Amino acid sequence: MISRRPFLKTIGGSAAAAFAAPLFADSKTDFPIGACDWSIGMKQDIAAFDVAKKIGIEGLQVSFSNPGSDYDLRNQKVREQYYQRVEDTGIRIASLGMGILNQIPLSTAPEAIGWVDEVIDVMAKMQKEQPDKAPEVCLLAFFGKGDINGKPDLMDAVIQKLKTVSGKAEDHGVIFGIESLLSADDHLKLIDGVGSKAIQVYYDSANSDRMGYNIYEEVEQIGGERICEVHCKENGALLGDGKIDFEKFRNSLTKVGYKGWLIIEGAMPKEAEVVEAYAKNYRFLDEVFRKA
């Protein structure tokens, strides 16, 4: 199995190839497994690499926030610290995540689209500085104050704003993953409304299940070419101890050709210890997705 970036070079770097689903996720293994830095108690904290190493996972989804925040990746010196931690620990940067949009919504806050534009610049710099350590996917969150589900006016505002940055994202090989409470139908409506292969779905198992959607059918409806990354998540339970049938979830993902990052989020019983709980979650996913 070859990494995605060299693979794209071998097929000529066509526009279609450049935005195919990240099947290889810069990994020698199908379904590499990581975790959100915020889920392991290390939101936008470089110490997340040390915790990830203890857990045994292979990658991290790293927070990207407002300017001037701790470990702001807009700062080259901060990026260099991240590259060094990747080198030291072997833990890769699977993707970035803009959870800040839950408090400062992309649909209504004027500054939010500016930050989305800035993350394209940051990811482009990372690709030039350390291409083997640079992520290609950035999650855009739509929860809390940023929720657009059942709000067609806000969804249209998001579509119009993403149109202003999608061309630039395409030019730099950046993929934005929409994580929201939208159904598959509405996710596809949003993506088709923007009309760019740079805008895809960041599929979250627990969020969609909580909304009453059939996540196994939704994965097949959206398709592997439009799912850029996946959150393997349970609310208040370890993976395998909750509502999600992860074997069935795996079958749906495999059917549509998705073999990319599985990012653990949540999946923590109350009072559980992070390293122990996430090590169990890792072993569960490894067994279900890679050893079955």
C-alpha positions in Angstrom: 0.0 0.0 0.0 1.5 3.3 -1.1 0.8 6.7 0.5 -1.8 8.9 -1.0 0.5 11.8 -2.0 3.0 9.6 -4.0 0.1 7.7 -5.5 -1.4 10.9 -6.9 1.9 11.8 -8.5 2.0 8.5 -10.3 -1.3 9.1 -12.0 -0.5 12.6 -13.2 -2.1 14.8 -10.6 -5.3 15.2 -12.4 -8.0 17.3 -10.8 -10.2 14.2 -10.3 -7.4 12.3 -8.7 -6.3 15.1 -6.5 -9.7 15.2 -4.8 -10.5 11.5 -4.7 -11.3 10.2 -1.2 -8.1 9.9 0.8 -8.1 6.1 0.7 -4.5 5.8 1.8 -4.3 8.6 4.3 -0.5 8.7 4.1 -0.4 5.3 5.6 1.0 1.9 4.8 -2.1 0.4 6.4 -5.8 0.6 5.4 -7.9 2.3 8.1 -5.1 4.1 10.1 -6.5 5.0 13.6 -6.1 8.3 15.4 -7.9 10.5 17.9 -9.0 14.2 18.2 -6.6 16.2 20.4 -9.6 17.6 22.3 -11.1 14.2 23.0 -7.9 13.1 24.9 -7.9 16.3 26.9 -5.2 18.1 24.9 -7.0 20.6 22.7 -4.5 22.5 20.6 -1.7 21.3 22.9 1.5 19.8 21.6 1.5 17.5 24.6 -1.2 15.6 22.8 1.6 13.7 20.9 2.9 12.3 24.2 -0.6 11.1 25.3 -1.2 9.6 21.8 2.1 7.7 22.1 1.0 6.2 25.4 -2.4 5.2 23.9 -0.7 3.6 20.9 -2.7 5.4 18.2 -1.2 6.4 14.9 -2.4 9.9 14.4 -4.0 13.0 15.8 -6.7 15.4 14.6 -5.2 18.7 15.6 -7.2 21.8 16.5 -7.0 25.0 14.5 -8.5 28.0 16.3 -8.6 31.8 16.2 -5.5 33.8 15.7 -3.2 34.1 18.7 -4.5 31.0 20.4 -2.1 28.5 22.1 0.0 26.6 19.6 -1.4 28.6 16.7 -0.3 26.9 13.5 -0.3 30.2 11.7 3.1 30.7 13.4 6.0 29.0 11.6 7.8 28.3 14.9 4.7 26.5 16.2 4.5 24.4 13.0 8.2 23.5 13.4 7.4 22.2 16.9 4.6 20.0 15.5 6.9 18.6 12.9 9.5 17.8 15.5 6.9 16.0 17.7 5.8 14.0 14.7 9.4 13.0 14.1 10.0 12.2 17.8 6.9 10.2 18.4 5.9 8.7 15.1 2.4 10.1 15.6 1.2 11.7 12.4 -1.1 14.7 11.9 -4.1 13.0 10.4 -6.1 16.2 9.9 -7.0 19.6 11.4 -10.3 20.5 13.0 -12.0 23.9 13.4 -14.2 23.3 16.5 -14.0 27.0 17.0 -16.8 27.3 14.5 -19.2 25.8 17.0 -18.9 29.1 19.0 -18.2 31.5 16.2 -20.4 30.2 13.4 -19.3 30.2 9.7 -22.9 31.0 8.7 -23.2 34.3 10.6 -19.8 35.5 12.0 -17.9 37.6 9.4 -14.5 36.6 10.8 -15.1 32.9 10.5 -14.7 32.7 6.8 -11.4 34.6 7.1 -10.1 31.9 9.4 -11.2 29.2 6.9 -9.3 31.1 4.3 -6.3 31.3 6.6 -6.2 27.5 7.3 -5.8 27.0 3.5 -2.7 29.2 3.6 -1.4 27.3 6.7 -2.0 23.8 5.1 -0.3 25.0 1.9 2.7 26.1 3.9 2.8 22.8 5.7 2.7 20.9 2.4 5.7 22.9 1.2 7.7 22.8 4.5 7.1 19.1 5.4 5.0 17.4 2.8 5.3 14.0 4.6 3.9 15.5 7.8 1.2 17.8 6.3 -2.5 17.1 6.6 -4.8 17.4 3.6 -8.2 17.5 5.4 -9.6 20.1 7.8 -12.9 19.5 9.6 -15.4 22.4 9.7 -17.8 22.0 12.6 -21.5 23.0 12.7 -22.7 22.3 16.2 -23.9 24.5 19.1 -24.2 28.1 17.9 -23.0 26.9 14.5 -25.8 24.4 13.9 -27.4 24.7 10.4 -29.7 21.6 10.5 -33.2 22.6 9.6 -32.2 26.2 8.9 -32.1 26.6 5.1 -31.2 30.3 5.3 -28.1 29.5 7.3 -27.2 26.5 5.1 -27.4 28.8 2.1 -25.2 31.3 3.8 -22.6 28.5 4.4 -22.8 27.5 0.7 -22.2 31.0 -0.5 -19.3 31.5 1.9 -17.6 28.2 1.0 -17.9 29.2 -2.7 -15.5 32.1 -2.0 -12.7 29.8 -0.7 -13.4 26.5 -2.5 -11.3 27.4 -5.6 -8.4 28.3 -3.5 -8.7 25.1 -1.5 -8.7 23.1 -4.8 -5.6 24.9 -6.0 -3.7 23.9 -2.8 -5.1 20.4 -2.5 -7.0 21.2 0.7 -10.2 19.3 1.5 -12.8 20.7 3.9 -14.9 18.1 5.7 -18.4 19.2 6.8 -19.3 17.7 10.2 -22.8 18.6 11.2 -26.2 17.3 12.2 -27.4 17.3 8.6 -28.8 14.2 7.0 -27.1 12.6 4.0 -29.6 14.3 1.7 -28.7 17.7 3.2 -25.0 17.0 3.2 -25.2 16.3 -0.5 -27.3 19.4 -1.1 -24.6 21.5 0.6 -21.8 19.9 -1.3 -23.6 20.2 -4.6 -24.5 23.8 -3.8 -20.8 24.7 -3.4 -19.9 22.7 -6.5 -16.3 21.9 -5.5 -14.5 18.6 -4.9 -12.7 20.4 -2.1 -15.9 20.3 0.0 -16.7 16.8 1.3 -18.4 15.1 4.3 -16.7 14.4 7.6 -18.9 11.6 8.8 -19.5 11.1 12.5 -21.1 7.8 13.5 -22.6 8.9 16.8 -23.9 12.3 15.8 -25.8 10.9 12.8 -27.1 7.9 14.8 -28.3 10.3 17.5 -30.3 12.2 14.9 -32.0 9.0 14.0 -30.3 8.5 10.6 -29.4 5.1 9.3 -25.7 5.6 9.3 -25.0 2.4 7.3 -27.3 3.5 4.5 -26.1 7.1 4.7 -22.5 6.1 4.1 -23.5 4.3 1.0 -25.7 7.2 -0.1 -22.9 9.8 0.3 -20.3 7.5 -1.2 -16.6 7.0 -0.5 -15.5 9.7 -2.9 -17.4 12.3 -0.8 -16.3 11.2 2.7 -13.0 12.6 3.5 -12.6 11.3 7.0 -14.6 9.5 9.7 -15.2 10.0 13.4 -15.7 6.6 15.2 -17.7 7.8 18.2 -20.0 6.8 21.0 -21.5 9.0 23.5 -20.7 7.9 27.1 -19.4 4.4 26.2 -16.4 2.7 24.8 -16.5 1.7 21.2 -18.3 -1.6 20.9 -20.2 -1.0 24.2 -22.7 1.5 22.7 -25.3 1.8 20.0 -23.1 1.6 16.9 -22.6 -1.7 15.1 -19.0 -1.0 14.0 -18.8 -4.2 12.0 -21.7 -3.1 9.9 -20.2 0.4 9.8 -17.0 -1.1 8.5 -18.9 -3.0 5.8 -20.6 0.1 4.6 -17.3 2.1 4.5 -15.6 -0.8 2.7 -18.4 -1.1 0.2 -17.9 2.5 -0.9 -14.2 2.2 -1.1 -13.2 4.2 2.0 -10.1 3.0 3.7 -8.8 6.2 5.3 -8.4 7.6 8.8 -10.7 6.4 11.6 -10.5 9.2 14.2 -11.8 8.3 17.7 -13.9 11.0 19.4 -15.8 10.7 22.6 -16.1 7.0 23.4 -15.4 7.6 27.1 -17.5 6.3 30.0 -17.9 8.7 33.0 -14.9 8.7 35.2 -12.8 6.7 32.8 -9.1 7.3 32.4 -8.2 8.7 29.0 -5.2 6.6 28.1 -6.7 3.3 29.3 -10.1 4.0 27.6 -8.5 5.1 24.3 -6.2 2.2 24.2 -9.2 -0.1 24.5 -10.9 1.9 21.7 -7.8 1.6 19.6 -7.7 -2.2 20.1 -11.4 -2.5 19.3 -11.1 -0.6 16.0 -7.9 -2.5 15.1 -9.7 -5.8 15.6 -12.9 -4.8 13.7 -11.4 -2.9 10.8 -8.0 -4.5 10.2 -8.0 -8.0 11.7 -11.5 -9.1 10.8 
